[in-house]
Amino acid sequence: MQTDPNQHRELGAFLRSRRERITPDAVGLPHAGRRRTPGLRREEHAACSPGSGRRPAAIRATPGTPG
């Protein structure tokens, strides 16, 4: 099944926007120092999420998609 690279980009942007809305304090994680971007880091989000946290990172790591 072929997927459109724009779909991967849009999904990555969606996931990133949701992570940015959540603060570590809101989910009971300890303060980890200075952050370059707002919200949870991928690893923190995965630790709080049911199931595997590897899928969103794998989607975002698809060749041709940013970051």
Backbone as ProteinMPNN parsed JSONL, in Angstrom:
{"seq_chain_A": "MQTDPNQHRELGAFLRSRRERITPDAVGLPHAGRRRTPGLRREEHAACSPGSGRRPAAIRATPGTPG", "coords_chain_A": {"N_chain_A": [[0.83, -1.175, 0.0], [0.721, 2.058, -0.996], [1.614, 5.197, 0.376], [0.894, 8.627, 0.662], [3.405, 11.061, 0.775], [2.718, 13.528, 1.853], [0.682, 12.885, 3.632], [2.064, 11.604, 5.689], [3.601, 13.745, 6.596], [1.575, 15.484, 7.457], [0.399, 13.927, 9.48], [2.573, 13.726, 11.251], [2.821, 16.44, 11.967], [0.366, 16.797, 13.234], [0.585, 15.005, 15.442], [2.781, 16.146, 16.751], [1.713, 18.674, 17.418], [-0.2, 17.927, 19.285], [1.377, 16.802, 21.324], [2.736, 19.093, 22.141], [0.824, 20.491, 23.522], [0.578, 19.376, 26.009], [1.841, 19.475, 29.253], [4.683, 18.396, 31.207], [4.16, 18.55, 33.964], [1.385, 18.34, 34.011], [0.874, 15.656, 33.589], [2.097, 14.41, 35.643], [4.869, 14.011, 35.535], [8.327, 14.351, 36.457], [10.081, 17.508, 36.683], [12.307, 18.158, 34.131], [14.306, 19.939, 33.597], [15.52, 22.571, 31.386], [13.703, 23.153, 28.355], [13.723, 22.931, 24.85], [11.575, 23.034, 23.147], [8.008, 23.422, 23.549], [5.878, 21.38, 25.671], [5.53, 17.742, 25.856], [8.285, 15.476, 25.521], [9.049, 13.055, 22.966], [9.646, 10.541, 24.132], [8.61, 10.852, 26.695], [5.923, 11.16, 26.152], [5.389, 8.659, 25.06], [5.835, 7.079, 27.31], [3.64, 7.709, 28.84], [1.536, 6.863, 27.359], [-0.857, 4.375, 26.429], [-0.051, 1.177, 25.072], [2.292, 0.821, 22.348], [4.86, 3.21, 22.154], [6.456, 3.522, 20.04], [5.4, 3.629, 17.468], [4.401, 6.31, 16.62], [6.91, 7.639, 16.463], [8.16, 6.081, 14.562], [6.575, 6.589, 12.341], [7.08, 9.32, 11.981], [9.717, 9.14, 11.362], [9.861, 8.307, 8.814], [11.366, 8.107, 5.62], [11.947, 11.157, 3.947], [10.3, 12.752, 5.437], [10.137, 15.487, 7.687], [11.868, 15.714, 10.823]], "CA_chain_A": [[0.0, 0.0, 0.0], [1.479, 3.306, -1.098], [1.07, 6.324, 1.127], [1.291, 9.938, 0.192], [4.331, 11.706, 1.714], [2.025, 14.616, 2.551], [-0.059, 12.307, 4.748], [3.036, 11.401, 6.768], [3.946, 15.068, 7.104], [0.411, 15.985, 8.184], [0.266, 13.156, 10.705], [3.65, 14.168, 12.135], [2.46, 17.764, 12.476], [-0.739, 16.603, 14.168], [1.108, 14.4, 16.67], [3.633, 17.144, 17.393], [0.859, 19.707, 18.003], [-0.835, 17.377, 20.483], [2.407, 16.691, 22.365], [3.084, 20.429, 22.609], [-0.24, 20.994, 24.391], [0.63, 18.712, 27.309], [3.055, 19.771, 30.02], [5.063, 17.29, 32.084], [3.447, 18.69, 35.247], [-0.007, 17.912, 33.837], [0.785, 14.189, 33.606], [2.809, 13.901, 36.811], [6.282, 13.714, 35.29], [9.211, 15.302, 37.13], [10.671, 18.57, 35.874], [13.561, 17.642, 33.579], [15.189, 21.033, 33.181], [15.154, 23.445, 30.281], [13.2, 22.505, 27.148], [13.832, 23.752, 23.638], [10.23, 23.163, 22.592], [6.993, 23.198, 24.577], [5.197, 20.094, 25.735], [6.23, 16.504, 26.184], [9.209, 14.869, 24.567], [8.485, 11.809, 22.421], [9.81, 9.449, 25.088], [7.679, 11.099, 27.79], [4.592, 10.864, 25.627], [5.295, 7.201, 24.938], [5.747, 6.509, 28.651], [2.296, 7.986, 29.367], [0.531, 6.359, 26.422], [-1.033, 2.923, 26.397], [0.461, 0.578, 23.835], [3.665, 1.123, 21.964], [5.184, 4.582, 21.805], [7.371, 3.512, 18.901], [4.715, 3.87, 16.203], [4.489, 7.701, 16.163], [8.286, 7.961, 16.089], [8.443, 5.384, 13.306], [5.879, 7.308, 11.279], [7.778, 10.57, 11.755], [11.06, 8.843, 10.851], [9.748, 7.828, 7.443], [12.199, 8.91, 4.727], [11.297, 12.262, 3.257], [9.516, 13.58, 6.344], [10.978, 16.202, 8.645], [11.999, 15.464, 12.162]], "C_chain_A": [[0.879, 1.244, 0.0], [0.805, 4.388, -0.269], [1.655, 7.612, 0.583], [2.249, 10.567, 1.21], [3.682, 12.86, 2.473], [1.225, 14.099, 3.74], [0.862, 12.087, 5.94], [3.397, 12.731, 7.416], [2.807, 15.632, 7.952], [0.217, 15.242, 9.5], [1.344, 13.557, 11.705], [3.347, 15.518, 12.755], [1.336, 17.661, 13.503], [-0.228, 16.052, 15.496], [1.958, 15.388, 17.455], [2.782, 18.21, 18.084], [0.17, 19.199, 19.267], [0.16, 17.236, 21.628], [2.719, 18.048, 22.97], [2.049, 21.001, 23.568], [-0.159, 20.454, 25.813], [1.939, 19.058, 28.006], [3.411, 18.562, 30.882], [4.335, 17.347, 33.429], [2.021, 18.153, 35.158], [-0.168, 16.4, 33.909], [1.61, 13.57, 34.731], [4.251, 13.5, 36.585], [7.153, 14.747, 36.001], [9.756, 16.344, 36.156], [12.057, 18.123, 35.425], [14.482, 18.748, 33.093], [14.644, 21.81, 32.0], [14.707, 22.645, 29.059], [13.339, 23.457, 25.976], [12.474, 23.996, 23.005], [9.217, 22.892, 23.694], [6.467, 21.769, 24.56], [6.083, 18.92, 26.076], [7.223, 16.114, 25.094], [8.577, 13.564, 24.09], [8.523, 10.677, 23.439], [8.83, 9.606, 26.244], [6.254, 10.775, 27.352], [4.39, 9.359, 25.535], [5.134, 6.552, 26.312], [4.353, 6.678, 29.244], [1.191, 7.354, 28.527], [0.384, 4.856, 26.542], [-0.523, 2.378, 25.061], [1.879, 1.016, 23.559], [3.838, 2.584, 21.618], [6.084, 4.671, 20.597], [6.677, 3.872, 17.594], [4.76, 5.34, 15.769], [5.903, 8.094, 15.733], [8.639, 7.301, 14.76], [7.765, 6.08, 12.136], [6.653, 8.578, 10.944], [9.159, 10.326, 11.156], [11.034, 8.305, 9.427], [10.591, 8.705, 6.527], [11.383, 9.978, 3.999], [10.436, 13.124, 4.143], [10.441, 14.263, 7.335], [10.817, 15.659, 10.052], [11.362, 14.621, 13.067]], "O_chain_A": [[1.687, 1.443, 0.907], [-0.422, 4.48, -0.222], [2.788, 7.647, 0.103], [1.933, 10.603, 2.399], [4.056, 13.14, 3.612], [1.099, 14.793, 4.748], [0.479, 12.355, 7.078], [3.486, 12.829, 8.64], [3.037, 16.187, 9.026], [-0.093, 15.856, 10.521], [1.053, 13.712, 12.891], [3.591, 15.723, 13.944], [1.351, 18.355, 14.519], [-0.57, 16.573, 16.558], [1.866, 15.459, 18.681], [3.087, 18.611, 19.207], [-0.021, 19.959, 20.216], [-0.176, 17.518, 22.778], [2.944, 18.153, 24.176], [2.361, 21.902, 24.347], [-0.764, 21.017, 26.725], [3.015, 18.946, 27.418], [2.529, 17.784, 31.247], [3.941, 16.314, 33.968], [1.51, 17.577, 36.119], [-1.243, 15.912, 34.257], [1.802, 12.355, 34.771], [4.805, 12.725, 37.364], [6.752, 15.903, 36.132], [9.876, 16.089, 34.958], [12.888, 17.751, 36.253], [15.352, 18.505, 32.256], [13.464, 21.717, 31.66], [15.265, 21.588, 28.764], [13.097, 24.656, 26.109], [12.246, 25.041, 22.396], [9.529, 22.208, 24.668], [6.596, 21.051, 23.569], [7.221, 19.074, 26.521], [7.021, 16.388, 23.912], [7.676, 13.032, 24.738], [7.548, 9.941, 23.594], [8.276, 8.618, 26.726], [5.481, 10.185, 28.106], [3.329, 8.849, 25.895], [4.384, 5.587, 26.461], [3.932, 5.867, 30.068], [0.035, 7.318, 28.948], [1.368, 4.14, 26.731], [-0.571, 3.069, 24.043], [2.573, 1.521, 24.441], [3.041, 3.141, 20.862], [6.442, 5.767, 20.166], [7.331, 4.384, 16.686], [5.131, 5.603, 14.626], [6.073, 8.805, 14.743], [9.332, 7.891, 13.932], [8.334, 6.149, 11.046], [6.863, 8.888, 9.772], [9.714, 11.213, 10.508], [12.065, 7.895, 8.895], [10.541, 9.93, 6.639], [10.284, 9.724, 3.507], [9.887, 14.125, 3.683], [11.427, 13.67, 7.774], [9.739, 15.196, 10.424], [11.705, 14.611, 14.249]]}, "name": "protein", "num_of_chains": 1, "seq": "MQTDPNQHRELGAFLRSRRERITPDAVGLPHAGRRRTPGLRREEHAACSPGSGRRPAAIRATPGTPG"}
